Amino acid sequence: MGKRKSSAKPPPRKRMDKLDTVFSCPFCNHGTSVECRIDMKNLIGEASCRICEESFSTTITALTEAIDIYSEWIDECERVNTVEDEDDG
């Protein structure tokens, strides 16, 4: 005789939280003023501030999210600031 199938249910899938799409500006420090736009057709991502009109653009891949573009902008700002500090000292 065959065994009965167990009635155990599979564990529920973990829900991924939504990532942010608006950020604070690194130049004017105004909260929620930076918006990121992703152009998959041309593979360009752009982050721009509505208040101070600063912007940053970078090349993207199919896996790039808005937070990735903003993070690259912050990293680039830090890199430029450290180079300027080394030149002054």
JOPEUR-V171520 format. One record per residue. N is the residue number from 1. RES is the residue in three letters. OMEGA is omega in degrees with one decimal (none if undefined). Layout:
<<N;RES;OMEGA> <N;RES;OMEGA>>
This chain:
<<1;MET;-178.7> <2;GLY;178.4> <3;LYS;173.6> <4;ARG;177.4> <5;LYS;179.0> <6;SER;-178.8> <7;SER;179.7> <8;ALA;179.3> <9;LYS;176.4> <10;PRO;-179.6> <11;PRO;-179.4> <12;PRO;178.8> <13;ARG;177.4> <14;LYS;-179.5> <15;ARG;178.1> <16;MET;176.3> <17;ASP;178.7> <18;LYS;176.5> <19;LEU;179.3> <20;ASP;176.7> <21;THR;175.3> <22;VAL;-171.5> <23;PHE;176.1> <24;SER;-175.9> <25;CYS;177.8> <26;PRO;-178.0> <27;PHE;-177.9> <28;CYS;176.3> <29;ASN;178.0> <30;HIS;-178.3> <31;GLY;177.0> <32;THR;179.6> <33;SER;-178.7> <34;VAL;175.9> <35;GLU;179.0> <36;CYS;176.7> <37;ARG;-179.2> <38;ILE;178.2> <39;ASP;-177.0> <40;MET;-179.1> <41;LYS;-179.3> <42;ASN;-179.5> <43;LEU;178.5> <44;ILE;174.0> <45;GLY;-177.8> <46;GLU;173.1> <47;ALA;-179.3> <48;SER;179.9> <49;CYS;179.1> <50;ARG;-173.6> <51;ILE;-174.2> <52;CYS;174.8> <53;GLU;174.5> <54;GLU;179.3> <55;SER;179.7> <56;PHE;176.7> <57;SER;-177.4> <58;THR;175.3> <59;THR;-176.3> <60;ILE;173.0> <61;THR;-179.1> <62;ALA;-177.7> <63;LEU;-175.9> <64;THR;176.2> <65;GLU;-178.7> <66;ALA;-179.9> <67;ILE;178.5> <68;ASP;179.3> <69;ILE;179.5> <70;TYR;179.7> <71;SER;177.0> <72;GLU;178.3> <73;TRP;178.9> <74;ILE;178.9> <75;ASP;179.2> <76;GLU;177.6> <77;CYS;179.0> <78;GLU;179.9> <79;ARG;179.4> <80;VAL;-179.8> <81;ASN;179.1> <82;THR;177.1> <83;VAL;178.8> <84;GLU;178.7> <85;ASP;179.3> <86;GLU;179.2> <87;ASP;-179.4> <88;ASP;-172.9> <89;GLY;none>>
